């Protein structure tokens, strides 16, 4: 999807991804997954969260312009793409955190996990920065996710270059947040 995607194209993308998510086998479902294999086969849980992260990334791609202020909501589209995008971003962050918890410190962090943690937090920062009217839904949750991402990326900084770079970039991005939304960091 591109910044010029029409509301109907965005809605079509959202529906296609939802249909794909709903077609997944029970062990990979987003809502109420079958977790009976998780203990004996931990890779199934890892794959579930990875699949969820991919789904949220696909949904989020066409919604980013609505979160970052590059596109305004069409008055008669019938869907609040900004709220849907924020929800996708929060879910992506949650899936990424679960992947991190499964992956770290046992193995070197999977680059996809680091990317998702950074990307979702950076998008949330941009949404907050571009929220001139201060009416972004779930603002406190977005701030908590950014703070958590900073903490995770800081943990990864000593062991991975990608973690260190992502932490540094996200830390700089948080300095652009409106003063009322500033995150207290221990840099």
Protein Blocks (a to p, Z undefined) as FASTA:
>chain_A
ZZklcfklmmmmmmmmmmmmmmpcfklpmbhpafklmmmmmmlmmmmmmmmmmmmmmmmm
mmmmmmnopaccdfklopafklmmmmmmmmmmmmmmmmmmmmpckbacdfklmmmmmmmm
mmmmmmmmmmmnopaghklmmmmmmmmmmmmmmmmmmmpmklmmmmmmmmmmmmmpcfkl
pccdeZZ
